[in-house]
């Protein structure tokens, strides 16, 4: 009787031991799969938000961009008429021809800059590998998309590149969106100021590139800075912002192993983007 009772006890101990071992293991595996799926879904949602943000920005600026392209086209037409008149002369003025051709080249370059900016911004670069590119042309191309709005609000825009060509590794389409988000936020914040200005400067060290966007604003209160990069937080009026621009931007910069922050010591409102010149190989793949 005692042996039978001991055997039954041992059986139940083993039985429940197996259950206690197998059940948590299966639960953990299930939770791990669910966690991976949630992580994938979150990444996919973030990617869709990034692309939606780009298209939204393009939609808001469509009229201004069309104006920016139409103006140089009108200038080109005028130069073509001048060329036609000069070419019909018995002895065409060669210097005038050279001047007009040079002006045509500059105007065409202006259109090409705008088109490259559009291409960078509209491109879905989610699956792109990191590539090496020069940051200054990317900034110029992105700023060109806002020039109509900057002129309309009488904002003085300056870009101060570093002394040397600044090359870094990243996804140009995504970094273009970050710069555009910061620029549009800056324009919104200072549009009611009297003397409006925005300055973008680029500084570099052996391993890092730092982009500073400074405007004439008086700075951002510390309590606002703490919430500034949270999703759906916005200081804009109703219907003027989703509160996603900066949260998307900071995630893009983090995915580039960089940093996006507000400089608390600057005299004016200053956003700083800090990026490594080279991305870790494993991540870049």
CORMO-V976993 format. One record per pair of residues at least 24 apart in sequence whose C-alpha atoms are under 8 Angstrom apart, sorted by sequence separation. I is the first residue (numbers start at 1). J is the second residue. If there is no record, write none. Layout:
<<I & J> <I & J>>
This chain:
<<117 & 141> <118 & 142> <79 & 104> <116 & 141> <117 & 142> <136 & 161> <190 & 215> <190 & 216> <113 & 140> <114 & 141> <117 & 144> <118 & 145> <190 & 217> <76 & 104> <113 & 141> <114 & 142> <117 & 145> <189 & 217> <136 & 165> <186 & 215> <114 & 144> <136 & 166> <183 & 213> <76 & 107> <113 & 144> <114 & 145> <134 & 165> <135 & 166> <182 & 213> <75 & 107> <76 & 108> <134 & 166> <135 & 167> <134 & 167> <135 & 168> <133 & 167> <134 & 168> <138 & 172> <142 & 176> <72 & 107> <132 & 167> <133 & 168> <72 & 108> <132 & 168> <133 & 169> <132 & 169> <133 & 170> <139 & 176> <142 & 179> <143 & 180> <150 & 187> <225 & 262> <72 & 110> <131 & 169> <132 & 170> <138 & 176> <142 & 180> <146 & 184> <153 & 191> <166 & 204> <72 & 111> <130 & 169> <131 & 170> <133 & 172> <160 & 199> <162 & 201> <130 & 170> <131 & 171> <139 & 179> <143 & 183> <155 & 195> <156 & 196> <157 & 197> <158 & 198> <159 & 199> <160 & 200> <161 & 201> <162 & 202> <129 & 170> <130 & 171> <131 & 172> <155 & 196> <156 & 197> <157 & 198> <158 & 199> <159 & 200> <160 & 201> <161 & 202> <162 & 203> <168 & 209> <69 & 111> <129 & 171> <154 & 196> <155 & 197> <156 & 198> <157 & 199> <158 & 200> <159 & 201> <160 & 202> <161 & 203> <162 & 204> <222 & 264> <128 & 171> <155 & 198> <166 & 209> <69 & 114> <219 & 264> <68 & 114> <125 & 171> <219 & 266> <125 & 173> <219 & 267> <65 & 114> <124 & 173> <125 & 174> <218 & 267> <219 & 268> <220 & 269> <123 & 173> <218 & 268> <219 & 269> <122 & 173> <217 & 268> <218 & 269> <219 & 270> <120 & 172> <121 & 173> <216 & 268> <217 & 269> <120 & 173> <121 & 174> <215 & 268> <216 & 269> <119 & 173> <120 & 174> <214 & 268> <215 & 269> <121 & 176> <214 & 269> <215 & 270> <120 & 176> <121 & 177> <214 & 270> <213 & 270> <214 & 271> <212 & 270> <213 & 271> <117 & 176> <212 & 271> <213 & 272> <212 & 272> <211 & 272> <212 & 273> <210 & 272> <211 & 273> <210 & 273> <211 & 274> <58 & 122> <181 & 245> <182 & 246> <210 & 274> <181 & 246> <209 & 274> <210 & 275> <136 & 202> <208 & 274> <209 & 275> <54 & 121> <55 & 122> <208 & 275> <209 & 276> <54 & 122> <178 & 246> <181 & 249> <208 & 276> <209 & 277> <207 & 276> <208 & 277> <207 & 277> <51 & 122> <178 & 249> <207 & 278> <177 & 249> <51 & 124> <178 & 252> <68 & 145> <175 & 252> <174 & 252> <175 & 253> <47 & 126> <68 & 147> <65 & 145> <68 & 148> <64 & 145> <65 & 146> <67 & 148> <64 & 146> <64 & 147> <65 & 148> <61 & 145> <64 & 148> <61 & 146> <64 & 149> <170 & 256> <182 & 271> <169 & 276> <168 & 276> <169 & 277> <168 & 277> <169 & 278> <170 & 279> <167 & 277> <168 & 278> <169 & 279> <54 & 177> <130 & 279> <130 & 284> <129 & 284> <130 & 285> <129 & 285> <53 & 245> <50 & 248> <49 & 248> <46 & 248>>
